[in-house]
Amino acid sequence: MTTLSKPLRGMLEKTVKEARERAEAGAKAALEALAVPHREPFAHLSPEERDLRNRLRAHGRQLGGPPPRQVREHDIHHLVTECAYEHWHRMLFARFLAENHLLMHPHLG
């Protein structure tokens, strides 16, 4: 297997960094839409969304976020990073399966 040339490695690195920034921005927007960084949930959230919000906040504390009583706006940096990482790797794995003709349609087989 041959290696990439230096210019191509540079382009790949730049693209990966840009994709990571976009994934983190998307993860942050999704977490903010669920009011994860806020002390109180938004009034319009459904019971399922409130449950997801509570589980995300608990997971954020497990990742190293501050306890809710010590913070005015919940720090979600660790949670944003993990969500973006998980989403990015799911997309890469799906692309790997598709490129190797291993991706199956759930209804068509």
Number of C-alpha atoms within 10 A of each C-alpha: 3 4 7 10 8 9 9 11 12 12 11 13 12 12 12 12 12 12 14 16 14 13 20 22 15 16 20 21 13 14 20 14 14 20 21 27 23 18 14 9 16 14 8 9 14 10 9 9 15 18 12 14 21 16 13 18 25 15 14 23 18 13 14 13 18 15 14 16 8 8 13 10 13 20 20 23 15 15 24 20 17 16 17 21 15 12 15 16 11 12 11 12 13 14 14 13 13 12 10 9 9 11 14 10 7 6 5 5 6
